[in-house]
Amino acid sequence: MWETYYAAATLDEAAKLLGEQAGKARIVAGATDLMLELERGIRPEISVLIDITRIPRLDVIEEDSQGWIHLGPLVTHNHCAGSALIVDKAFALAQACWQIGAPQIRNRGTVAGNLITASPANDSIPALIALGAQVTLRSVEGERVVPLEAFYVGVRRTVMRRNEILVDISFPMPPEGTRSTFYKLALRRAQAISVVNAAVVLEMDGNSVRSARIALGSVAPTVIRAAGAESYLQDKRLTAATIERCAALAIEAAKPIDDLRGSAEYRSEMVRISTLRGLRALMGGKERENYPEVPVMLWGANEYHWSEELPGLIEHNPGTMIETTVNGKQHSVEGGVEKSLLRFLREDLGLTGTKEGCAEGECGACTVFLDGMAVMACLVPAPRAHGAEIVTIEGLDDNGNLHVVQSAFIEEGAVQCGYCTPGFVMSGVKLLEEKKRPTRTDIEQAISGNLCRCTGYYKIISALDLASRSGGGGARGSAG
């Protein structure tokens, strides 16, 4: 899929490489979208990948002295969903990030990558536009700051130049009294693309709206603002009649299309419904009602952040060695550079317990632990394994004894055809590292990225509950 893979030690190094490759290179942060694009031949011009995932401090969320909140280019959706600062001050963003993909996807997928993919259906874009965000783009020629609303010029098209890296996302701290929410309409509860989504940010003065920002996704070539609805709300009290009228006005901004997920007529009506439901939640103070107090991340007991500096630039070409630790054993493998981690594990290391069900991050059968967190191996480039610690289903045993989760699957009869079982077990093991006694909702969140075509979910949930009652925490492969 690519010819050369670099792991950069600094952003300046990455920018220099990107400039030298003259349109042949792409930056790897999460790569959850990029891997699919390369696999499907959507970007045939790309032959070089530049990995910035091992540059420390790029996955940090912080507030500066000027009252702006900053997200580094490696901040993932799970980082946002679990950030006390984001949940408290920019809840719509936390809510949007929490509804993207599944835990394994949110562990790799970055907010910056979601913005750059530039799909009008992407969930983080409306929330950040409604929050007044801007992005900082860096190249060897310098930096420029672009308001997020001006970043998009069409479907999957942005103003980014081929030699630029998105190095920062920022938005002003919302004024006291600001409340926000994000509403997503999709065809299923998890792992779904939005049919319509809406982010609503209201600066309140008691029950009166001082100002409003409403951003709509999946109803135009780019994410758009509902300007008429925003103007109507200003200086009005939130009442049933007011929000009904505002929701009706939001339709005027939409320019939807017909596609497989919904007709234009349906989308127009769902703009009204989405806006209405968001405003009703804010009016009733119920926007946080279904948000988990402690979201399930599948990154173990500690929040995942990369902290080790690389000694310098690492270059992988066909024939170079990938040196990695898998299930506690060191491996040096020549080749495999152009593969996904899934294929590398199966074809080069012979670890076939990790299954390929979809190869596009939909089924979770390829779930493994990468440096302590659960990821979909099909969406990770194999060279990312270099210098990493990986645990697969084969690494869960303890001196020949099954892991407590595996034993619980047998006892509860949670294995049917068995193909999906390794992925479910891996998700369950990581869940029990995070929560010794997870609730049923926690268990459902943890396996939301794992599909069972035999419809065996009830037994799987029972098995994970049994494992938790049997003391299933502290599994091998937890983050160090």
Secondary structure as UniProt FT lines:
FT   STRAND          4..7
FT   HELIX           11..20
FT   TURN            21..23
FT   STRAND          25..28
FT   HELIX           32..39
FT   TURN            40..41
FT   TURN            44..45
FT   STRAND          48..51
FT   TURN            53..54
FT   TURN            56..59
FT   STRAND          61..63
FT   TURN            65..66
FT   STRAND          68..71
FT   TURN            73..74
FT   HELIX           77..82
FT   HELIX           84..89
FT   HELIX           91..98
FT   HELIX           103..108
FT   HELIX           111..117
FT   TURN            120..121
FT   HELIX           124..130
FT   TURN            131..132
FT   STRAND          134..139
FT   TURN            140..141
FT   STRAND          142..147
FT   HELIX           148..151
FT   STRAND          152..154
FT   TURN            155..156
FT   STRAND          157..158
FT   TURN            162..163
FT   STRAND          165..172
FT   TURN            176..177
FT   STRAND          178..185
FT   STRAND          196..205
FT   TURN            206..207
FT   STRAND          208..217
FT   STRAND          224..225
FT   HELIX           227..233
FT   TURN            234..235
FT   HELIX           240..250
FT   HELIX           251..253
FT   TURN            260..261
FT   HELIX           264..284
FT   TURN            287..290
FT   STRAND          314..316
FT   TURN            318..319
FT   STRAND          321..326
FT   TURN            327..328
FT   STRAND          329..334
FT   TURN            337..338
FT   HELIX           341..343
FT   HELIX           344..348
FT   TURN            352..353
FT   TURN            365..366
FT   STRAND          367..370
FT   TURN            371..372
FT   STRAND          373..376
FT   HELIX           377..379
FT   HELIX           382..385
FT   TURN            386..387
FT   STRAND          389..391
FT   HELIX           393..395
FT   TURN            399..400
FT   HELIX           404..411
FT   TURN            412..413
FT   HELIX           421..434
FT   HELIX           440..446
FT   TURN            447..449
FT   TURN            453..454
FT   HELIX           457..469
FT   TURN            470..471
FT   TURN            476..477
//
